[in-house]
């Protein structure tokens, strides 16, 4: 039960929150203000600013989505290995019983739910802050805050995904 709760519920959410926090720390409000200020000068600089935003934001979106997926998967494997070591120690004789137990806990439906939840977390962490940055750019909003745009929306969406996952799983 501990492994199931830890791996299925806490690790994907923690991975998403960690990547969102890391992406928020990497957000440079001064750089975003400079791009918006140069974009308002004339059309040629506006086109350059749009290219610059695409060049900087597209890799960031892909990296954030991949970071959530990879962090959740690696953390899950580490937790499963640590659970084995804590129960059976270094003995190889418990592998058969442990894999049978893990197989019963993580049946195909549960595993598919875990994968979908992790993918949705990755998409949310990748898309929501980027969409907020582009929305601010489109509306010409210059925020003096260094907090990443869309942070509250992201937290709400992560909460909704987690609540929906729990409702589907246990209701």
N, C-alpha and C positions, 0 to 999 in steps of 0.2 A: 504493500500500500504506500509506503514512504517513497519507494522508487517511482511508482506510478504518479503520485502527486507531484513529486519533484520534477521528473522528466516531462510529464505532459502539461503541467500547469505553470510551474514557476520558471523553468529554464527558457521557454520561448518568450515569455513576458519580460524576463530579465534581459535577455539578449536584445529584444526590441528597445527596451528602455535605455540600455547601455549604448547602443548604436545611435539612438535619437539624441542622447546626451552628448555623445562624441561629435555627432554632426552639428549639434547646436553650438558646441564650443568652437568648431571650425568655421562657423558662420562669421563673416567679417562685415559688420554693419557699415564701417567706413568705406570699404571697397564697393559695397552695394550703392551707397549714397553717391560715390564718385561716378559709377556707371550711369545712374539715373540722371545726375547733373549733366554729364556730357551728352546724354541722349536727347535732352531737351534743347540743345543748341540748334542743330539743323538736321536735315534728313540724312545726310551722309554719315554724320556721327551717330545718328540713331540706328542706322543699319549696322555700323561697326559695333555699337553697344549690344544689339540683339545677337550678333554673331558671337560676341564675347560671352554673353550670358549662356548661349547654347553650348559653346565650347567648355565652359566651366560647370554648367549644371547637369548636362547629360552624363558625363562620367561620374558625377557625384550621385546621381539617382541610381545608376547601375551598381556602384560601389556600396551604397547603403543597403540596397536590397540583398546583394550577395553577402554583405557582412552579417546581416541578421540571420540569414539561412546558415551560413557556415559556422557562426558562433553558437547557434542553437544546436546544430548537429554535433559539433565537436564537444560541447559541454555535455550533451546527453551521453555520448560515448564514454567520456571521462567519468560521469556519475555512475554509469553501469559497471565500469571496471572497478571503481572504488567500492561499490556495493558488493561486488564479488569478493574483493580482497577483504573487506570488513567481515563478511560472513564466513568465508572458507579459508582466508589467509592465502598463502602462496601455493596451496595444494592444487594440483591439476585434477584431483579426483572429484571435485564438485562441479566441474564444467557441465556435465550432462544434466544434472539436476537443476543447475542455475539456468541453463538455456531453456529447459522445459518450463521453469517457473516464469522466466521473462516472456517466453512464447505464449503462455496462458494469459499473462497480464496484458501484453501488447498484441492482441489479436488484429487481424487485418483492418477491421473497421476503426479501431482505436488508432492504429498507425496512420491510416489515411487521414483521419481527423487531425492528428498531430501535424502531419505534413501540410495540410490545407491551412491550419491555424498559423503555422510558421510562415508560410508563403504570404498569407494576408497581412501578417505583422510586417514582413519585409516590404511588401508593396506600400503599406501605410507609411512606414518610416521613410521610404524613398520618395513617395509622390506628394504627400501632404505638405511638408515644408517647402519643397520645390514649387508646388502650385501657389503657395502663399507668397513666395518670393516673386514669382512671375505676376501674380495679381497686384502686388505692391508696385511692381515696375510698370504694369499697364495703367494703373490708376495714378501713378506719380506720387505715391505716398512715400515720404522719407521719414522713417522712424528714428528718433534719437536713441532708442534702446538697442542694446547689443543682444537682446534675446532673439533667438531665431523666430522668424514669422511662422505662424501656424502651430506653435508649440501646444497651445491649449486645444486646438482642433485635433492634433495628433493624439494627445492624451485621451480625449473623449473617444476617438475612433478605436484606440487600443482597448479601452474599457468596454466598448460595445462588442468588439470582436471576442474578447475574453468572456463576456457575459453570454453572448450567443453560443460560443463553444461549450460553456458549462450547461446552458439550457438544452442544447442538442444532446449532449452526452448523458445528462442525468435526469432529464424529464421525459 
